[in-house]
Amino acid sequence: QTPPLHFPSFFYQGDYIQQIADEIDPQSIARLSPESMNQLVLQADLTPEELQNRTVTYIKENVSQQDYAHIKQLAVKTILDGIATDLKNLGITYDEWFNESSLLTDGTVAHCLEQLKRDHCIYEQDGAMWFKSSQFGDDKDRVIVRSNGENTYFMNDIAYHYYKFKRADVALNLMGSDHHGYGPR
């Protein structure tokens, strides 16, 4: 009998996670070992971000690219459908939905990173790139590109704000309680 998969408390816990899992074709994830996944997530010496990165890497290495892309597409669609339903129930509609991935594919993120370099607003430390946000009122500097070469959410947020300010003189940010630290940044 397969042991139950340990699901750390800092992973997203919403009911939609089980809904997504129920829709995944078991054959597409047959090579994923619950034992290996449990060993991975129970490593106490990892930060939540390191654990999430290692979990995604493990999944990518053990499912086909096509299956990974399908699972990712299913997850994005399910989550966005839920958000759209919640917003509709609140009487909120959007004229345009924006996909963060477009900032990567159209070069906006790369452009912003180069601009930050030209403006001497970043430095490298421990293989990561850091934004000098403390010079602008933040309590500390922030990583924008991890040592593994992956952008942080903050780097992509910088690019998104650049995109918004190219289109308008004023941008309004509505943030959930889980983003309370973003104000100073």
GROMACS elastic network, one bead per residue, 0.5 to 0.9 nm:
[ bonds ]
;  ai    aj funct       b0    kb
    2     5     6  0.86778   500
    2    33     6  0.89524   500
    2    34     6  0.70680   500
    2    35     6  0.81485   500
    3     6     6  0.88426   500
    3    34     6  0.66353   500
    3    35     6  0.71262   500
    3    38     6  0.89515   500
    4    34     6  0.71747   500
    4    35     6  0.88411   500
    4    38     6  0.86758   500
    5    34     6  0.56861   500
    5    35     6  0.78620   500
    5    37     6  0.72385   500
    5    38     6  0.61835   500
    6    34     6  0.83995   500
    6    37     6  0.78850   500
    6    38     6  0.56417   500
    6    41     6  0.72208   500
    6    42     6  0.79194   500
    7    10     6  0.84398   500
    7    11     6  0.68348   500
    7    12     6  0.89198   500
    7    13     6  0.83330   500
    7    38     6  0.83422   500
    7    41     6  0.76931   500
    8    11     6  0.55507   500
    8    12     6  0.86173   500
    8    13     6  0.88096   500
    8    41     6  0.70196   500
    8    42     6  0.81030   500
    9    12     6  0.75261   500
    9    13     6  0.72515   500
   10    13     6  0.79720   500
   10    48     6  0.68895   500
   11    48     6  0.81833   500
   11    52     6  0.79018   500
   12    17     6  0.75243   500
   13    16     6  0.82153   500
   13    17     6  0.67827   500
   13    18     6  0.87656   500
   14    17     6  0.57342   500
   14    18     6  0.77851   500
   15    18     6  0.55550   500
   15    19     6  0.65626   500
   15    20     6  0.89234   500
   16    20     6  0.60996   500
   16    21     6  0.85101   500
   16    75     6  0.88196   500
   16    78     6  0.73953   500
   16    79     6  0.71529   500
   16    82     6  0.81786   500
   17    20     6  0.51817   500
   17    21     6  0.62166   500
   17    22     6  0.86469   500
   17    75     6  0.81682   500
   17    79     6  0.88004   500
   18    22     6  0.60375   500
   18    23     6  0.86869   500
   19    22     6  0.51650   500
   19    23     6  0.65280   500
   19    78     6  0.83051   500
   20    23     6  0.52755   500
   20    24     6  0.66321   500
   20    71     6  0.83010   500
   20    74     6  0.70083   500
   20    75     6  0.60578   500
   20    78     6  0.69933   500
   20    79     6  0.88555   500
   21    24     6  0.53725   500
   21    25     6  0.86782   500
   21    71     6  0.89104   500
   21    75     6  0.88387   500
   22    25     6  0.81011   500
   22    26     6  0.89034   500
   23    26     6  0.88078   500
   23    71     6  0.89675   500
   23    74     6  0.82229   500
   24    27     6  0.85188   500
   24    28     6  0.73934   500
   24    29     6  0.79845   500
   24    70     6  0.87562   500
   24    71     6  0.67650   500
   24    74     6  0.82815   500
   25    28     6  0.55043   500
   25    29     6  0.72492   500
   25    67     6  0.89673   500
   26    29     6  0.54855   500
   26    30     6  0.60008   500
   27    30     6  0.50012   500
   27    31     6  0.82958   500
   28    31     6  0.78493   500
   28    63     6  0.65001   500
   28    64     6  0.75799   500
   28    67     6  0.58398   500
   28    68     6  0.83467   500
   28    71     6  0.89453   500
   29    32     6  0.55024   500
   29    33     6  0.88280   500
   29    59     6  0.83913   500
   29    62     6  0.76491   500
   29    63     6  0.60237   500
   29    64     6  0.88033   500
   29    67     6  0.80088   500
   29    68     6  0.89844   500
   30    33     6  0.77570   500
   30    62     6  0.86928   500
   30    63     6  0.80785   500
   31    62     6  0.57860   500
   31    63     6  0.67123   500
   32    35     6  0.88326   500
   32    36     6  0.77702   500
   32    37     6  0.75641   500
   32    58     6  0.83424   500
   32    59     6  0.69994   500
   32    62     6  0.60938   500
   32    63     6  0.75205   500
   33    36     6  0.51591   500
   33    37     6  0.61131   500
   33    38     6  0.85202   500
   34    38     6  0.59447   500
   34    39     6  0.84939   500
   35    38     6  0.51646   500
   35    39     6  0.62204   500
   35    40     6  0.86216   500
   36    39     6  0.50797   500
   36    40     6  0.61474   500
   36    41     6  0.87231   500
   37    40     6  0.50400   500
   37    41     6  0.62018   500
   37    42     6  0.85298   500
   37    55     6  0.74698   500
   37    58     6  0.81361   500
   38    41     6  0.52525   500
   38    42     6  0.59691   500
   38    43     6  0.87742   500
   39    42     6  0.53804   500
   39    43     6  0.66830   500
   40    43     6  0.57757   500
   40    51     6  0.75425   500
   40    54     6  0.77670   500
   40    55     6  0.72249   500
   40    58     6  0.89264   500
   41    44     6  0.80441   500
   41    46     6  0.86748   500
   41    51     6  0.64415   500
   41    52     6  0.84602   500
   41    54     6  0.87708   500
   41    55     6  0.75026   500
   42    45     6  0.88902   500
   42    46     6  0.88821   500
   43    46     6  0.60556   500
   43    51     6  0.80460   500
   44    47     6  0.79771   500
   46    49     6  0.79068   500
   46    50     6  0.57505   500
   46    51     6  0.57962   500
   47    50     6  0.51589   500
   47    51     6  0.61333   500
   47    52     6  0.85880   500
   48    51     6  0.50775   500
   48    52     6  0.61095   500
   48    53     6  0.85927   500
   49    52     6  0.51095   500
   49    53     6  0.61352   500
   49    54     6  0.85861   500
   50    53     6  0.50830   500
   50    54     6  0.60925   500
   50    55     6  0.84835   500
   51    54     6  0.51028   500
   51    55     6  0.60055   500
   51    56     6  0.85874   500
   52    55     6  0.50533   500
   52    56     6  0.62076   500
   52    57     6  0.85624   500
   53    56     6  0.52498   500
   53    57     6  0.61407   500
   53    58     6  0.86102   500
   54    58     6  0.60170   500
   54    59     6  0.85667   500
   55    58     6  0.50858   500
   55    59     6  0.62531   500
   55    60     6  0.86255   500
   56    59     6  0.51238   500
   56    60     6  0.61006   500
   56    61     6  0.85758   500
   57    60     6  0.50591   500
   57    61     6  0.61145   500
   57    62     6  0.86591   500
   58    61     6  0.51797   500
   58    62     6  0.62799   500
   58    63     6  0.88301   500
   59    62     6  0.51797   500
   59    63     6  0.61511   500
   59    68     6  0.78568   500
   60    63     6  0.57118   500
   60    64     6  0.73318   500
   60    65     6  0.71993   500
   60    68     6  0.64952   500
   61    64     6  0.77683   500
   61    65     6  0.87728   500
   63    66     6  0.81558   500
   63    67     6  0.62061   500
   63    68     6  0.62059   500
   64    67     6  0.51257   500
   64    68     6  0.60958   500
   64    69     6  0.85073   500
   65    68     6  0.50566   500
   65    69     6  0.60460   500
   65    70     6  0.85267   500
   66    69     6  0.51537   500
   66    70     6  0.61668   500
   66    71     6  0.86589   500
   67    71     6  0.60807   500
   67    72     6  0.84855   500
   68    71     6  0.51268   500
   68    72     6  0.60686   500
   68    73     6  0.84984   500
   69    72     6  0.50968   500
   69    73     6  0.60391   500
   69    74     6  0.85143   500
   70    73     6  0.50575   500
   70    74     6  0.60354   500
   70    75     6  0.85354   500
   71    74     6  0.50485   500
   71    75     6  0.61074   500
   71    76     6  0.86140   500
   72    75     6  0.51012   500
   72    76     6  0.61563   500
   72    77     6  0.85601   500
   73    76     6  0.51864   500
   73    77     6  0.60715   500
   73    78     6  0.85025   500
   74    77     6  0.52154   500
   74    78     6  0.60375   500
   74    79     6  0.85232   500
   75    78     6  0.52067   500
   75    79     6  0.60628   500
   75    80     6  0.84637   500
   76    79     6  0.52633   500
   76    80     6  0.59906   500
   76    81     6  0.83886   500
   77    80     6  0.52090   500
   77    81     6  0.59075   500
   77    82     6  0.85026   500
   78    81     6  0.51799   500
   78    82     6  0.62589   500
   78    83     6  0.87429   500
   79    82     6  0.51359   500
   79    83     6  0.62771   500
   79    84     6  0.86729   500
   80    84     6  0.60267   500
   80    85     6  0.84742   500
   81    84     6  0.50869   500
   81    85     6  0.61314   500
   81    86     6  0.86390   500
   82    85     6  0.50972   500
   82    86     6  0.62022   500
   82    87     6  0.86079   500
   83    86     6  0.51100   500
   83    87     6  0.61375   500
   83    88     6  0.85283   500
   84    87     6  0.51006   500
   84    88     6  0.60239   500
   84    89     6  0.85553   500
   84    92     6  0.87052   500
   84    93     6  0.80259   500
   84    94     6  0.89275   500
   85    88     6  0.50533   500
   85    89     6  0.61550   500
   85    90     6  0.86565   500
   86    89     6  0.51214   500
   86    90     6  0.63920   500
   86    91     6  0.88057   500
   86    92     6  0.86386   500
   87    91     6  0.62756   500
   87    92     6  0.50138   500
   87    93     6  0.66936   500
   87    94     6  0.89742   500
   88    92     6  0.53037   500
   88    93     6  0.62344   500
   89    92     6  0.74745   500
   90    93     6  0.88853   500
   94    97     6  0.67471   500
   98   101     6  0.88230   500
   98   102     6  0.80829   500
   99   102     6  0.57452   500
   99   103     6  0.78487   500
  100   103     6  0.56481   500
  100   104     6  0.74776   500
  100   156     6  0.74124   500
  100   157     6  0.86779   500
  100   160     6  0.75046   500
  101   104     6  0.53272   500
  101   105     6  0.64936   500
  101   106     6  0.87447   500
  101   156     6  0.89751   500
  102   105     6  0.50392   500
  102   106     6  0.58530   500
  102   107     6  0.83372   500
  102   108     6  0.83054   500
  103   106     6  0.55055   500
  103   107     6  0.62109   500
  103   108     6  0.50189   500
  103   109     6  0.57239   500
  103   110     6  0.86668   500
  103   156     6  0.74711   500
  103   159     6  0.69000   500
  103   160     6  0.71327   500
  103   163     6  0.82570   500
  104   107     6  0.54747   500
  104   108     6  0.62738   500
  104   109     6  0.55802   500
  104   110     6  0.73546   500
  104   156     6  0.82179   500
  104   159     6  0.89954   500
  105   108     6  0.78018   500
  105   109     6  0.85677   500
  106   109     6  0.81380   500
  106   110     6  0.89015   500
  107   110     6  0.52382   500
  107   111     6  0.60513   500
  107   112     6  0.86671   500
  108   111     6  0.50116   500
  108   112     6  0.61845   500
  108   113     6  0.86315   500
  108   156     6  0.89751   500
  108   159     6  0.60678   500
  108   160     6  0.82070   500
  108   162     6  0.81442   500
  108   163     6  0.75259   500
  109   112     6  0.51768   500
  109   113     6  0.61989   500
  109   114     6  0.86555   500
  109   155     6  0.73594   500
  109   156     6  0.63429   500
  109   158     6  0.79875   500
  109   159     6  0.51678   500
  109   160     6  0.82113   500
  110   113     6  0.51208   500
  110   114     6  0.62139   500
  110   115     6  0.86205   500
  110   159     6  0.85323   500
  111   114     6  0.52074   500
  111   115     6  0.62011   500
  111   116     6  0.87038   500
  111   159     6  0.82591   500
  112   116     6  0.61399   500
  112   117     6  0.85923   500
  112   155     6  0.84966   500
  112   158     6  0.74380   500
  112   159     6  0.59303   500
  112   162     6  0.76031   500
  113   116     6  0.51353   500
  113   117     6  0.62996   500
  113   118     6  0.87413   500
  113   122     6  0.87145   500
  113   144     6  0.88423   500
  113   155     6  0.79285   500
  113   159     6  0.83676   500
  114   117     6  0.50229   500
  114   118     6  0.62110   500
  114   119     6  0.86146   500
  115   118     6  0.50099   500
  115   119     6  0.61092   500
  115   120     6  0.85581   500
  115   121     6  0.86855   500
  116   119     6  0.50581   500
  116   120     6  0.61670   500
  116   121     6  0.51868   500
  116   122     6  0.62487   500
  116   131     6  0.80727   500
  117   120     6  0.50426   500
  117   121     6  0.60836   500
  117   122     6  0.59074   500
  117   123     6  0.81081   500
  118   121     6  0.77655   500
  119   122     6  0.81734   500
  120   123     6  0.77095   500
  120   132     6  0.86631   500
  121   130     6  0.83564   500
  121   131     6  0.58628   500
  121   132     6  0.53747   500
  121   133     6  0.79727   500
  121   135     6  0.87607   500
  122   129     6  0.65041   500
  122   130     6  0.52601   500
  122   132     6  0.56140   500
  122   133     6  0.87980   500
  122   144     6  0.87131   500
  123   128     6  0.83590   500
  123   129     6  0.56740   500
  123   130     6  0.53190   500
  123   131     6  0.68045   500
  123   132     6  0.75043   500
  124   127     6  0.62637   500
  124   128     6  0.55510   500
  124   130     6  0.60496   500
  125   128     6  0.54325   500
  125   129     6  0.64425   500
  125   130     6  0.71901   500
  125   147     6  0.87461   500
  126   129     6  0.83808   500
  126   147     6  0.69553   500
  127   145     6  0.89320   500
  127   146     6  0.73889   500
  127   148     6  0.78418   500
  127   149     6  0.86034   500
  128   143     6  0.67033   500
  128   144     6  0.76982   500
  128   145     6  0.56413   500
  128   148     6  0.76975   500
  128   149     6  0.76037   500
  129   142     6  0.85159   500
  129   143     6  0.57713   500
  129   144     6  0.57709   500
  129   146     6  0.65803   500
  129   147     6  0.74885   500
  129   149     6  0.89446   500
  130   133     6  0.84977   500
  130   141     6  0.64192   500
  130   142     6  0.53635   500
  130   144     6  0.55683   500
  130   145     6  0.70800   500
  130   146     6  0.86592   500
  131   134     6  0.83803   500
  131   141     6  0.57296   500
  131   142     6  0.52474   500
  131   143     6  0.61055   500
  131   144     6  0.62378   500
  131   155     6  0.88074   500
  132   135     6  0.57997   500
  132   136     6  0.76185   500
  132   138     6  0.87822   500
  132   140     6  0.78940   500
  132   142     6  0.69200   500
  133   136     6  0.52458   500
  133   137     6  0.67867   500
  133   138     6  0.54040   500
  133   139     6  0.78627   500
  133   140     6  0.64852   500
  133   142     6  0.64150   500
  133   184     6  0.87447   500
  133   185     6  0.66731   500
  134   137     6  0.53260   500
  134   139     6  0.56157   500
  134   141     6  0.51714   500
  134   142     6  0.83479   500
  134   185     6  0.88132   500
  135   138     6  0.71316   500
  135   140     6  0.86344   500
  135   141     6  0.81750   500
  136   184     6  0.83584   500
  136   185     6  0.80546   500
  137   140     6  0.85077   500
  137   184     6  0.65744   500
  137   185     6  0.78323   500
  138   141     6  0.71383   500
  138   142     6  0.89166   500
  138   183     6  0.89470   500
  138   184     6  0.53152   500
  138   185     6  0.58540   500
  139   184     6  0.80855   500
  139   185     6  0.89456   500
  142   154     6  0.80686   500
  142   185     6  0.87219   500
  143   146     6  0.65302   500
  143   151     6  0.86063   500
  143   152     6  0.69503   500
  143   154     6  0.78283   500
  143   155     6  0.81255   500
  144   150     6  0.86005   500
  144   151     6  0.58362   500
  144   152     6  0.51216   500
  144   153     6  0.76130   500
  144   154     6  0.59605   500
  144   156     6  0.82965   500
  145   148     6  0.79400   500
  145   149     6  0.59098   500
  145   150     6  0.56088   500
  145   152     6  0.57127   500
  145   154     6  0.89273   500
  145   155     6  0.70332   500
  146   149     6  0.53348   500
  146   150     6  0.53406   500
  146   151     6  0.60826   500
  146   152     6  0.66439   500
  147   150     6  0.74047   500
  148   151     6  0.88593   500
  151   154     6  0.78107   500
  151   155     6  0.59217   500
  151   156     6  0.69784   500
  152   155     6  0.53809   500
  152   156     6  0.67967   500
  152   157     6  0.87080   500
  153   156     6  0.52378   500
  153   157     6  0.60573   500
  153   158     6  0.86900   500
  154   158     6  0.61789   500
  154   159     6  0.86886   500
  154   182     6  0.89067   500
  154   185     6  0.86943   500
  155   158     6  0.51475   500
  155   159     6  0.65065   500
  155   160     6  0.87501   500
  156   159     6  0.50295   500
  156   160     6  0.61418   500
  156   161     6  0.86792   500
  157   161     6  0.61990   500
  157   162     6  0.85529   500
  158   161     6  0.52407   500
  158   162     6  0.62928   500
  158   163     6  0.87177   500
  159   163     6  0.61969   500
  159   164     6  0.86664   500
  160   164     6  0.61881   500
  160   165     6  0.86471   500
  161   165     6  0.60795   500
  161   166     6  0.85246   500
  161   171     6  0.79069   500
  162   165     6  0.52308   500
  162   166     6  0.62589   500
  162   167     6  0.89137   500
  163   166     6  0.52684   500
  163   167     6  0.67898   500
  164   167     6  0.52913   500
  164   168     6  0.62476   500
  164   169     6  0.84512   500
  164   170     6  0.83571   500
  164   171     6  0.67086   500
  165   169     6  0.58181   500
  165   170     6  0.68796   500
  165   171     6  0.68671   500
  166   169     6  0.77564   500
  167   170     6  0.89903   500
  168   171     6  0.69482   500
  175   178     6  0.78009   500
  175   179     6  0.59176   500
  175   180     6  0.72137   500
  175   182     6  0.82870   500
  175   183     6  0.88139   500
  176   179     6  0.55426   500
  176   180     6  0.70995   500
  177   180     6  0.54228   500
  177   181     6  0.89789   500
  178   181     6  0.81101   500
  179   182     6  0.55323   500
  179   183     6  0.80316   500
  180   183     6  0.64464   500
  181   184     6  0.67595   500
  181   185     6  0.75190   500
  182   185     6  0.51526   500
